[in-house]
Amino acid sequence: MKSQGKITILSGPSCVGKSPLYQALKKFYPELEQKLNKLILYNSRSPRPGEKEGVDYYFRSREELKNLGKRKDFLLIEVRGDLQGLDLRELQLSLERGENVFFEGNPFVPQAIWNLPETAEFEMTKVFLSPLSREEIIWLKELSVDLPSLLTDIMRRKLLRRTQRQKGILSLPDLENIEKRAHSAAQELKIAWQFDWIIPNHDGEDSDNWSAFYFPIGDARKALLSFAAILAGKEPHGAERWERGLWPD
């Protein structure tokens, strides 16, 4: 009998709001979140304030990850200057147990996952959280705006605010990391059209709208309602579908 395991993906650029969206789902829709078995990746970067080993990532050195990457059943990818890895045996076993495997993170790892022959038989729901809406992109293109440069500036500001909240005074490596992540966003939006749903969200991880007022408000609320609807198998009124070529190559 064919396994009923599923894969649910929540992806998007760094600081677009994926983590607070997942936390809001846990808080306001626990019945949906409890059905998700979060996939834990390996990461070569150091933990951010509040991150925990084995909960957010398995934090390992670059050397350790390069050694793990020699295994045929270990997926290793360079992501925004960091190495991220996935134990494919763990993924396969979870799916064979019929679990709803949940990935939250950058778009490059899920893109690799859905191209694996091991995952071809399993149902997959792919959600992309975007800092710009389809309508905004079309309008800005009509105005001949340099979209990659604009997006880099948008994400740089979000990342700066988030990192300043976490660390206070920023070091040169902090600023260099912010630049890598901000510039990566334009490359990541190029593949957004390959996702089933795109949820526009201007309330990134730097926004008070997620938790400062207990209830999410603004785009944070709209993103939560849309994501919850998708997980419940309902029509997400705040989500979009993008055509190929919407974001410039």
C-alpha positions as YAML, in Angstrom:
chain: A
units: angstrom
residues:
- id: 1
  name: MET
  ca: [0.00, 0.00, 0.00]
- id: 2
  name: LYS
  ca: [1.31, 3.41, -0.98]
- id: 3
  name: SER
  ca: [2.46, 5.58, 1.93]
- id: 4
  name: GLN
  ca: [0.33, 8.59, 2.87]
- id: 5
  name: GLY
  ca: [3.29, 10.69, 3.91]
- id: 6
  name: LYS
  ca: [3.18, 14.32, 2.80]
- id: 7
  name: ILE
  ca: [5.63, 17.20, 2.52]
- id: 8
  name: THR
  ca: [4.61, 20.77, 3.41]
- id: 9
  name: ILE
  ca: [7.02, 23.58, 2.57]
- id: 10
  name: LEU
  ca: [7.04, 27.17, 3.86]
- id: 11
  name: SER
  ca: [9.78, 29.10, 2.14]
- id: 12
  name: GLY
  ca: [10.95, 32.57, 1.14]
- id: 13
  name: PRO
  ca: [13.82, 35.04, 1.55]
- id: 14
  name: SER
  ca: [15.66, 35.54, 4.82]
- id: 15
  name: CYS
  ca: [13.69, 37.75, 7.27]
- id: 16
  name: VAL
  ca: [10.47, 37.67, 5.20]
- id: 17
  name: GLY
  ca: [8.55, 36.35, 8.24]
- id: 18
  name: LYS
  ca: [8.63, 32.54, 7.99]
- id: 19
  name: SER
  ca: [9.63, 31.90, 11.60]
- id: 20
  name: PRO
  ca: [7.05, 34.24, 13.22]
- id: 21
  name: LEU
  ca: [4.40, 32.83, 10.88]
- id: 22
  name: TYR
  ca: [5.17, 29.30, 12.10]
- id: 23
  name: GLN
  ca: [5.15, 30.49, 15.72]
- id: 24
  name: ALA
  ca: [1.78, 32.21, 15.17]
- id: 25
  name: LEU
  ca: [0.44, 28.98, 13.67]
- id: 26
  name: LYS
  ca: [1.51, 27.10, 16.81]
- id: 27
  name: LYS
  ca: [-0.21, 29.69, 19.00]
- id: 28
  name: PHE
  ca: [-3.49, 30.23, 17.17]
- id: 29
  name: TYR
  ca: [-3.91, 26.99, 15.17]
- id: 30
  name: PRO
  ca: [-2.30, 24.30, 17.35]
- id: 31
  name: GLU
  ca: [-4.53, 21.63, 15.80]
- id: 32
  name: LEU
  ca: [-2.90, 22.31, 12.42]
- id: 33
  name: GLU
  ca: [0.66, 22.75, 13.69]
- id: 34
  name: GLN
  ca: [0.55, 19.51, 15.68]
- id: 35
  name: LYS
  ca: [0.02, 17.57, 12.45]
- id: 36
  name: LEU
  ca: [3.36, 18.86, 11.11]
- id: 37
  name: ASN
  ca: [6.59, 16.96, 11.78]
- id: 38
  name: LYS
  ca: [9.24, 19.67, 11.43]
- id: 39
  name: LEU
  ca: [12.25, 18.72, 9.35]
- id: 40
  name: ILE
  ca: [15.49, 19.69, 11.11]
- id: 41
  name: LEU
  ca: [18.37, 20.68, 8.84]
- id: 42
  name: TYR
  ca: [22.08, 20.82, 9.57]
- id: 43
  name: ASN
  ca: [23.62, 24.31, 9.42]
- id: 44
  name: SER
  ca: [27.21, 25.57, 9.48]
- id: 45
  name: ARG
  ca: [26.34, 28.96, 10.99]
- id: 46
  name: SER
  ca: [26.26, 29.74, 14.70]
- id: 47
  name: PRO
  ca: [22.89, 29.76, 16.51]
- id: 48
  name: ARG
  ca: [21.03, 33.05, 16.66]
- id: 49
  name: PRO
  ca: [19.75, 34.28, 20.03]
- id: 50
  name: GLY
  ca: [16.96, 31.93, 21.14]
- id: 51
  name: GLU
  ca: [17.77, 29.15, 18.66]
- id: 52
  name: LYS
  ca: [18.23, 25.65, 20.07]
- id: 53
  name: GLU
  ca: [20.26, 22.65, 18.94]
- id: 54
  name: GLY
  ca: [18.02, 19.94, 17.49]
- id: 55
  name: VAL
  ca: [14.99, 22.23, 17.48]
- id: 56
  name: ASP
  ca: [15.90, 24.92, 14.95]
- id: 57
  name: TYR
  ca: [18.93, 23.26, 13.34]
- id: 58
  name: TYR
  ca: [21.69, 20.80, 14.03]
- id: 59
  name: PHE
  ca: [24.58, 23.25, 14.29]
- id: 60
  name: ARG
  ca: [27.84, 21.78, 12.98]
- id: 61
  name: SER
  ca: [31.12, 23.15, 11.64]
- id: 62
  name: ARG
  ca: [31.69, 23.50, 7.90]
- id: 63
  name: GLU
  ca: [34.27, 20.72, 8.08]
- id: 64
  name: GLU
  ca: [31.83, 18.34, 9.76]
- id: 65
  name: LEU
  ca: [29.16, 19.10, 7.16]
- id: 66
  name: LYS
  ca: [31.57, 18.62, 4.27]
- id: 67
  name: ASN
  ca: [32.38, 15.17, 5.64]
- id: 68
  name: LEU
  ca: [28.67, 14.35, 5.99]
- id: 69
  name: GLY
  ca: [28.16, 15.58, 2.42]
- id: 70
  name: LYS
  ca: [30.31, 12.72, 1.15]
- id: 71
  name: ARG
  ca: [27.48, 10.33, 2.01]
- id: 72
  name: LYS
  ca: [25.12, 9.45, -0.84]
- id: 73
  name: ASP
  ca: [22.14, 9.82, 1.49]
- id: 74
  name: PHE
  ca: [23.07, 13.30, 2.71]
- id: 75
  name: LEU
  ca: [22.05, 16.43, 0.78]
- id: 76
  name: LEU
  ca: [24.47, 19.37, 1.16]
- id: 77
  name: ILE
  ca: [23.80, 22.83, -0.30]
- id: 78
  name: GLU
  ca: [25.49, 26.23, -0.09]
- id: 79
  name: VAL
  ca: [22.83, 28.69, 1.06]
- id: 80
  name: ARG
  ca: [23.51, 32.44, 1.48]
- id: 81
  name: GLY
  ca: [27.11, 31.77, 2.46]
- id: 82
  name: ASP
  ca: [26.27, 28.90, 4.85]
- id: 83
  name: LEU
  ca: [26.29, 25.16, 4.33]
- id: 84
  name: GLN
  ca: [22.96, 23.46, 5.00]
- id: 85
  name: GLY
  ca: [22.43, 19.73, 5.00]
- id: 86
  name: LEU
  ca: [19.62, 17.20, 5.13]
- id: 87
  name: ASP
  ca: [19.77, 13.56, 6.16]
- id: 88
  name: LEU
  ca: [17.77, 11.91, 3.39]
- id: 89
  name: ARG
  ca: [17.37, 8.69, 5.41]
- id: 90
  name: GLU
  ca: [15.47, 10.60, 8.10]
- id: 91
  name: LEU
  ca: [13.27, 12.25, 5.48]
- id: 92
  name: GLN
  ca: [12.51, 8.92, 3.79]
- id: 93
  name: LEU
  ca: [11.69, 7.18, 7.07]
- id: 94
  name: SER
  ca: [9.34, 9.99, 8.16]
- id: 95
  name: LEU
  ca: [7.46, 9.81, 4.87]
- id: 96
  name: GLU
  ca: [7.25, 6.03, 5.00]
- id: 97
  name: ARG
  ca: [5.72, 6.32, 8.48]
- id: 98
  name: GLY
  ca: [2.97, 8.44, 6.92]
- id: 99
  name: GLU
  ca: [4.03, 11.67, 8.62]
- id: 100
  name: ASN
  ca: [3.38, 15.17, 7.30]
- id: 101
  name: VAL
  ca: [6.96, 16.40, 7.04]
- id: 102
  name: PHE
  ca: [7.25, 20.18, 7.39]
- id: 103
  name: PHE
  ca: [10.11, 22.32, 6.07]
- id: 104
  name: GLU
  ca: [10.47, 26.00, 6.97]
- id: 105
  name: GLY
  ca: [13.41, 27.89, 5.46]
- id: 106
  name: ASN
  ca: [15.14, 29.03, 2.28]
- id: 107
  name: PRO
  ca: [13.83, 27.98, -1.18]
- id: 108
  name: PHE
  ca: [17.00, 26.19, -2.32]
- id: 109
  name: VAL
  ca: [16.67, 23.16, -0.05]
- id: 110
  name: PRO
  ca: [13.00, 22.45, -0.94]
- id: 111
  name: GLN
  ca: [13.82, 22.89, -4.63]
- id: 112
  name: ALA
  ca: [16.42, 20.15, -4.20]
- id: 113
  name: ILE
  ca: [13.93, 18.02, -2.23]
- id: 114
  name: TRP
  ca: [11.18, 18.10, -4.85]
- id: 115
  name: ASN
  ca: [13.69, 17.10, -7.53]
- id: 116
  name: LEU
  ca: [14.71, 13.98, -5.61]
- id: 117
  name: PRO
  ca: [13.42, 10.67, -7.03]
- id: 118
  name: GLU
  ca: [12.80, 9.54, -3.42]
- id: 119
  name: THR
  ca: [10.10, 12.19, -2.93]
- id: 120
  name: ALA
  ca: [8.37, 11.95, -6.34]
- id: 121
  name: GLU
  ca: [5.58, 9.65, -5.09]
- id: 122
  name: PHE
  ca: [4.62, 11.81, -2.11]
- id: 123
  name: GLU
  ca: [2.10, 14.63, -2.01]
- id: 124
  name: MET
  ca: [3.74, 18.02, -1.63]
- id: 125
  name: THR
  ca: [2.31, 21.45, -0.75]
- id: 126
  name: LYS
  ca: [4.70, 24.33, -1.53]
- id: 127
  name: VAL
  ca: [4.11, 27.80, -0.03]
- id: 128
  name: PHE
  ca: [6.31, 30.83, -0.69]
- id: 129
  name: LEU
  ca: [6.22, 33.91, 1.54]
- id: 130
  name: SER
  ca: [7.01, 37.01, -0.56]
- id: 131
  name: PRO
  ca: [7.89, 40.57, 0.52]
- id: 132
  name: LEU
  ca: [6.12, 41.88, -2.60]
- id: 133
  name: SER
  ca: [2.74, 41.05, -4.11]
- id: 134
  name: ARG
  ca: [2.07, 40.15, -7.73]
- id: 135
  name: GLU
  ca: [0.24, 43.46, -8.26]
- id: 136
  name: GLU
  ca: [3.18, 45.44, -6.84]
- id: 137
  name: ILE
  ca: [5.67, 43.63, -9.07]
- id: 138
  name: ILE
  ca: [3.57, 44.34, -12.19]
- id: 139
  name: TRP
  ca: [3.16, 48.01, -11.24]
- id: 140
  name: LEU
  ca: [6.86, 48.46, -10.51]
- id: 141
  name: LYS
  ca: [7.79, 46.82, -13.81]
- id: 142
  name: GLU
  ca: [5.50, 49.28, -15.63]
- id: 143
  name: LEU
  ca: [7.47, 52.07, -13.94]
- id: 144
  name: SER
  ca: [10.76, 50.47, -15.14]
- id: 145
  name: VAL
  ca: [11.97, 50.03, -11.56]
- id: 146
  name: ASP
  ca: [15.11, 47.96, -11.02]
- id: 147
  name: LEU
  ca: [13.32, 45.23, -9.07]
- id: 148
  name: PRO
  ca: [16.38, 43.29, -7.84]
- id: 149
  name: SER
  ca: [17.95, 46.49, -6.45]
- id: 150
  name: LEU
  ca: [14.69, 47.56, -4.81]
- id: 151
  name: LEU
  ca: [14.17, 44.14, -3.25]
- id: 152
  name: THR
  ca: [17.75, 44.07, -1.97]
- id: 153
  name: ASP
  ca: [17.15, 47.40, -0.24]
- id: 154
  name: ILE
  ca: [13.83, 46.22, 1.24]
- id: 155
  name: MET
  ca: [15.37, 43.06, 2.67]
- id: 156
  name: ARG
  ca: [18.53, 44.84, 3.84]
- id: 157
  name: ARG
  ca: [16.40, 47.16, 5.99]
- id: 158
  name: LYS
  ca: [14.43, 44.23, 7.44]
- id: 159
  name: LEU
  ca: [17.59, 42.26, 8.16]
- id: 160
  name: LEU
  ca: [19.29, 45.25, 9.77]
- id: 161
  name: ARG
  ca: [16.34, 45.81, 12.10]
- id: 162
  name: ARG
  ca: [16.13, 42.12, 13.01]
- id: 163
  name: THR
  ca: [19.85, 41.76, 13.68]
- id: 164
  name: GLN
  ca: [19.99, 44.98, 15.72]
- id: 165
  name: ARG
  ca: [17.17, 43.66, 17.88]
- id: 166
  name: GLN
  ca: [19.03, 40.41, 18.40]
- id: 167
  name: LYS
  ca: [22.54, 41.76, 18.93]
- id: 168
  name: GLY
  ca: [22.47, 45.52, 19.47]
- id: 169
  name: ILE
  ca: [25.77, 46.74, 18.02]
- id: 170
  name: LEU
  ca: [26.57, 44.97, 14.75]
- id: 171
  name: SER
  ca: [30.00, 43.67, 13.76]
- id: 172
  name: LEU
  ca: [31.53, 43.69, 10.28]
- id: 173
  name: PRO
  ca: [30.71, 39.95, 9.83]
- id: 174
  name: ASP
  ca: [27.10, 40.75, 10.80]
- id: 175
  name: LEU
  ca: [26.89, 43.42, 8.09]
- id: 176
  name: GLU
  ca: [28.51, 41.15, 5.51]
- id: 177
  name: ASN
  ca: [26.03, 38.41, 6.33]
- id: 178
  name: ILE
  ca: [23.14, 40.85, 5.96]
- id: 179
  name: GLU
  ca: [24.40, 41.85, 2.50]
- id: 180
  name: LYS
  ca: [24.61, 38.20, 1.38]
- id: 181
  name: ARG
  ca: [21.08, 37.52, 2.53]
- id: 182
  name: ALA
  ca: [19.64, 40.75, 1.09]
- id: 183
  name: HIS
  ca: [21.20, 40.11, -2.34]
- id: 184
  name: SER
  ca: [20.05, 36.48, -2.31]
- id: 185
  name: ALA
  ca: [16.38, 37.51, -2.13]
- id: 186
  name: ALA
  ca: [16.20, 38.47, -5.83]
- id: 187
  name: GLN
  ca: [17.51, 35.03, -6.84]
- id: 188
  name: GLU
  ca: [14.98, 33.38, -4.54]
- id: 189
  name: LEU
  ca: [12.00, 35.23, -6.01]
- id: 190
  name: LYS
  ca: [12.96, 33.88, -9.43]
- id: 191
  name: ILE
  ca: [11.76, 30.43, -8.39]
- id: 192
  name: ALA
  ca: [8.65, 31.58, -6.48]
- id: 193
  name: TRP
  ca: [6.44, 30.71, -9.48]
- id: 194
  name: GLN
  ca: [7.30, 27.04, -8.96]
- id: 195
  name: PHE
  ca: [5.44, 27.04, -5.61]
- id: 196
  name: ASP
  ca: [1.75, 26.19, -5.33]
- id: 197
  name: TRP
  ca: [0.91, 29.33, -3.40]
- id: 198
  name: ILE
  ca: [2.61, 32.69, -2.85]
- id: 199
  name: ILE
  ca: [1.55, 34.67, 0.22]
- id: 200
  name: PRO
  ca: [2.46, 38.40, 0.02]
- id: 201
  name: ASN
  ca: [3.69, 39.66, 3.38]
- id: 202
  name: HIS
  ca: [5.20, 43.05, 4.18]
- id: 203
  name: ASP
  ca: [5.50, 42.23, 7.88]
- id: 204
  name: GLY
  ca: [8.90, 40.56, 8.03]
- id: 205
  name: GLU
  ca: [10.58, 39.17, 11.12]
- id: 206
  name: ASP
  ca: [11.44, 42.75, 12.08]
- id: 207
  name: SER
  ca: [7.77, 43.73, 12.44]
- id: 208
  name: ASP
  ca: [5.87, 44.29, 15.71]
- id: 209
  name: ASN
  ca: [2.71, 43.11, 13.98]
- id: 210
  name: TRP
  ca: [3.43, 39.47, 14.81]
- id: 211
  name: SER
  ca: [3.40, 39.48, 18.58]
- id: 212
  name: ALA
  ca: [3.70, 42.95, 20.16]
- id: 213
  name: PHE
  ca: [-0.09, 43.21, 20.50]
- id: 214
  name: TYR
  ca: [-0.64, 39.51, 21.33]
- id: 215
  name: PHE
  ca: [-2.79, 39.02, 18.22]
- id: 216
  name: PRO
  ca: [-1.13, 39.35, 14.79]
- id: 217
  name: ILE
  ca: [-2.34, 42.35, 12.82]
- id: 218
  name: GLY
  ca: [-1.76, 43.78, 9.34]
- id: 219
  name: ASP
  ca: [-0.10, 41.50, 6.79]
- id: 220
  name: ALA
  ca: [1.04, 39.21, 9.60]
- id: 221
  name: ARG
  ca: [-2.61, 38.34, 10.27]
- id: 222
  name: LYS
  ca: [-3.40, 37.93, 6.56]
- id: 223
  name: ALA
  ca: [-0.40, 35.64, 6.09]
- id: 224
  name: LEU
  ca: [-1.44, 33.53, 9.09]
- id: 225
  name: LEU
  ca: [-5.02, 33.16, 7.85]
- id: 226
  name: SER
  ca: [-3.83, 32.22, 4.36]
- id: 227
  name: PHE
  ca: [-1.32, 29.66, 5.58]
- id: 228
  name: ALA
  ca: [-3.84, 28.11, 7.97]
- id: 229
  name: ALA
  ca: [-6.37, 27.84, 5.14]
- id: 230
  name: ILE
  ca: [-3.84, 26.08, 2.92]
- id: 231
  name: LEU
  ca: [-3.00, 23.58, 5.66]
- id: 232
  name: ALA
  ca: [-6.71, 22.95, 6.26]
- id: 233
  name: GLY
  ca: [-7.31, 22.31, 2.56]
- id: 234
  name: LYS
  ca: [-9.39, 25.45, 2.10]
- id: 235
  name: GLU
  ca: [-9.16, 28.30, -0.39]
- id: 236
  name: PRO
  ca: [-6.56, 30.84, 0.86]
- id: 237
  name: HIS
  ca: [-8.07, 34.21, -0.04]
- id: 238
  name: GLY
  ca: [-4.84, 36.11, 0.69]
- id: 239
  name: ALA
  ca: [-2.59, 33.88, -1.42]
- id: 240
  name: GLU
  ca: [-1.61, 34.18, -5.08]
- id: 241
  name: ARG
  ca: [-0.34, 32.06, -7.94]
- id: 242
  name: TRP
  ca: [2.49, 33.51, -9.99]
- id: 243
  name: GLU
  ca: [3.25, 32.86, -13.63]
- id: 244
  name: ARG
  ca: [6.72, 32.09, -14.89]
- id: 245
  name: GLY
  ca: [8.60, 35.28, -15.80]
- id: 246
  name: LEU
  ca: [6.69, 37.54, -13.40]
- id: 247
  name: TRP
  ca: [9.94, 38.19, -11.58]
- id: 248
  name: PRO
  ca: [12.71, 39.22, -14.03]
- id: 249
  name: ASP
  ca: [15.48, 36.73, -14.81]
...
